[in-house]
Amino acid sequence: MAKNKNDNPEHSEGPVATAIEEQTAKLPSDIFLWAALGSMGVSLYLQANGDRDRSLFVGQWAAPFLLLGLYNKLVKLEGHD
């Protein structure tokens, strides 16, 4: 069942969140998947070249990219308030 903006007016999104969701919904969801895979690849490259600290730093980007992709997909499917 699709939610209506008037279903719960006390829990509506603010103007900033609405503007961000409208813009990010225009992005293809696979951009976030490719960004996650790219960060894992760069991390592997850095690890192979002995730069352990940077490798760990860049490797940790994969999870936030995947979460952003999930959020993007939810906004596309469910919409915002």
C-alpha positions as CSV (number, residue, x, y, z in Angstrom):
1,M,0.0,0.0,0.0
2,A,1.5,3.3,-1.0
3,K,1.9,5.9,1.7
4,N,0.2,9.2,1.3
5,K,1.9,12.5,2.4
6,N,-1.1,13.1,4.7
7,D,-1.0,9.7,6.4
8,N,1.1,11.1,9.3
9,P,1.7,14.8,9.1
10,E,3.6,15.0,12.4
11,H,6.4,12.8,10.9
12,S,7.0,14.5,7.6
13,E,10.3,15.2,6.0
14,G,11.8,18.7,6.1
15,P,12.6,20.7,3.0
16,V,16.3,19.8,2.9
17,A,15.7,16.1,3.2
18,T,13.0,16.3,0.5
19,A,15.3,18.2,-1.9
20,I,18.1,15.7,-1.3
21,E,15.8,12.8,-1.9
22,E,14.5,14.3,-5.1
23,Q,18.0,14.8,-6.5
24,T,19.5,11.4,-5.4
25,A,16.5,9.6,-6.8
26,K,17.7,10.7,-10.3
27,L,20.9,8.7,-9.9
28,P,21.0,5.1,-11.1
29,S,21.3,2.7,-8.2
30,D,24.1,0.8,-9.8
31,I,26.4,3.8,-9.4
32,F,26.6,3.0,-5.7
33,L,27.4,-0.7,-6.4
34,W,30.2,0.2,-8.8
35,A,31.6,2.7,-6.3
36,A,31.6,0.0,-3.6
37,L,33.3,-2.5,-6.0
38,G,35.8,0.3,-7.0
39,S,36.7,1.0,-3.4
40,M,37.3,-2.7,-2.8
41,G,39.5,-2.8,-5.9
42,V,41.5,0.2,-4.9
43,S,41.9,-1.2,-1.4
44,L,43.2,-4.5,-2.8
45,Y,45.7,-2.5,-5.0
46,L,46.9,-0.5,-2.1
47,Q,47.2,-3.6,0.1
48,A,49.3,-5.3,-2.6
49,N,51.6,-2.3,-2.8
50,G,52.2,-2.4,1.0
51,D,50.1,0.7,1.9
52,R,48.1,-1.0,4.6
53,D,46.7,2.1,6.3
54,R,45.3,3.7,3.2
55,S,44.1,0.2,2.1
56,L,42.0,-0.2,5.2
57,F,40.7,3.4,5.0
58,V,39.5,3.0,1.4
59,G,38.2,-0.5,2.0
60,Q,35.8,0.8,4.6
61,W,34.1,2.9,2.0
62,A,32.3,-0.1,0.5
63,A,29.7,-0.4,3.2
64,P,28.6,3.3,3.2
65,F,28.3,3.1,-0.6
66,L,26.1,0.1,-0.4
67,L,24.0,1.7,2.3
68,L,23.6,4.8,0.1
69,G,22.5,2.6,-2.8
70,L,19.9,0.9,-0.6
71,Y,18.6,4.3,0.6
72,N,18.5,5.4,-3.0
73,K,16.5,2.4,-4.1
74,L,14.1,2.8,-1.2
75,V,13.5,6.4,-2.1
76,K,12.8,5.4,-5.7
77,L,10.4,2.6,-4.7
78,E,8.6,4.3,-1.8
79,G,9.1,7.9,-2.6
80,H,9.5,10.6,0.1
81,D,6.8,12.2,2.1
